[in-house]
Amino acid sequence: MRESKAFRLFQEEFGRYQKLFQLDSYIICFEYEPLDETVFSNITINQESMVATVRFNSKLARHLKSHRNLRYAAKHEAIHLLLGRLGDYGRSRYTTEQDMCEATEELNNKLMFLVKEE
């Protein structure tokens, strides 16, 4: 698979999960650039401005290219975005109990639609 086609598929899959996880309020910027050669992709989230930068590795180690699963990598980064607010609050030394309650409730409500009843 050519890298440009792989990058497009990665973006499409990420968009699918962004919609599924109800994360449409974020502005998503995609970058196709060299990362550490063992990293498939990564995400940086600016929670305050609601902007996330999702990077797809343009220089993946040759021996790992056959192991890259674009759908898995896109889902993985979208889950990081889903957990972004909670993680941001968790790292803040000024997080209030109300902030944590709000972030937990937001995540809970999203997961209610994703987790299927048995």
C-alpha positions as CSV (number, residue, x, y, z in Angstrom):
1,M,0.0,0.0,0.0
2,R,1.4,3.4,-0.9
3,E,2.0,5.7,2.0
4,S,-0.4,8.4,0.7
5,K,-3.2,5.8,0.4
6,A,-2.3,4.5,3.9
7,F,-2.4,8.0,5.3
8,R,-5.8,8.7,3.7
9,L,-7.2,5.4,5.1
10,F,-5.8,6.3,8.6
11,Q,-7.5,9.7,8.5
12,E,-10.8,8.2,7.4
13,E,-10.7,5.6,10.1
14,F,-9.9,8.2,12.7
15,G,-12.8,10.3,11.5
16,R,-15.1,7.3,11.8
17,Y,-14.1,6.8,15.5
18,Q,-14.2,10.5,16.2
19,K,-17.8,10.5,15.1
20,L,-18.7,7.3,16.9
21,F,-17.1,8.6,20.1
22,Q,-19.0,11.9,19.8
23,L,-15.8,14.0,19.6
24,D,-17.0,16.3,16.9
25,S,-16.3,19.4,18.9
26,Y,-12.5,19.0,18.4
27,I,-10.7,20.5,15.5
28,I,-8.4,17.7,14.1
29,C,-5.2,18.4,12.3
30,F,-3.5,15.5,10.6
31,E,0.3,15.4,9.9
32,Y,2.2,12.9,7.9
33,E,5.7,13.2,9.2
34,P,8.7,11.3,10.6
35,L,8.3,10.1,14.2
36,D,10.4,7.7,16.2
37,E,10.8,4.8,13.7
38,T,9.0,2.3,16.1
39,V,5.9,4.5,16.5
40,F,3.0,4.0,14.1
41,S,1.2,7.2,15.1
42,N,0.6,9.6,18.0
43,I,-1.7,12.4,19.1
44,T,-1.3,15.7,20.9
45,I,-4.3,17.3,22.5
46,N,-4.8,20.9,23.4
47,Q,-7.8,20.6,25.6
48,E,-8.3,24.3,26.2
49,S,-8.5,25.1,22.5
50,M,-10.1,21.8,21.6
51,V,-7.5,21.1,18.9
52,A,-5.8,17.7,18.4
53,T,-2.9,17.0,16.1
54,V,-2.8,13.4,14.9
55,R,0.5,12.3,13.4
56,F,1.1,9.4,11.1
57,N,4.7,8.2,10.8
58,S,6.2,8.7,7.4
59,K,9.4,7.0,8.4
60,L,8.4,3.8,10.1
61,A,11.1,1.2,10.4
62,R,11.0,-1.1,7.3
63,H,10.7,-4.3,9.4
64,L,7.5,-2.9,11.1
65,K,5.6,-1.8,8.0
66,S,4.1,-5.2,7.4
67,H,2.8,-5.2,11.0
68,R,1.1,-1.8,10.8
69,N,-2.7,-2.0,11.2
70,L,-4.1,1.3,10.1
71,R,-7.5,0.7,11.6
72,Y,-6.1,-0.3,14.9
73,A,-3.7,2.8,15.0
74,A,-6.6,5.2,14.1
75,K,-8.8,3.7,16.8
76,H,-6.0,3.8,19.3
77,E,-5.4,7.5,18.7
78,A,-9.2,8.3,18.8
79,I,-9.4,6.6,22.2
80,H,-6.6,8.8,23.4
81,L,-8.8,11.8,22.3
82,L,-11.8,10.3,24.1
83,L,-9.8,10.1,27.3
84,G,-8.1,13.5,26.7
85,R,-10.1,15.7,29.1
86,L,-9.9,13.2,31.9
87,G,-6.2,12.8,31.4
88,D,-5.7,16.6,31.3
89,Y,-7.5,17.0,34.5
90,G,-5.6,14.2,36.1
91,R,-2.3,15.8,35.3
92,S,-3.4,19.2,36.6
93,R,-2.5,20.1,40.2
94,Y,-5.5,22.5,40.3
95,T,-8.2,20.1,39.3
96,T,-11.3,20.3,41.4
97,E,-13.6,17.5,42.4
98,Q,-16.2,19.1,40.2
99,D,-13.9,19.0,37.1
100,M,-13.2,15.3,37.7
101,C,-16.9,14.5,38.2
102,E,-17.7,16.4,35.0
103,A,-15.0,14.7,32.9
104,T,-16.0,11.2,34.3
105,E,-19.7,11.8,33.6
106,E,-18.9,13.0,30.1
107,L,-16.9,9.8,29.4
108,N,-19.6,7.7,31.0
109,N,-22.3,9.1,28.8
110,K,-20.3,8.4,25.7
111,L,-19.5,4.9,26.7
112,M,-23.2,4.2,27.4
113,F,-23.8,4.4,23.6
114,L,-20.7,2.3,22.8
115,V,-21.0,-0.6,25.2
116,K,-23.6,-3.1,24.0
117,E,-26.1,-4.7,26.3
118,E,-25.9,-8.5,26.6
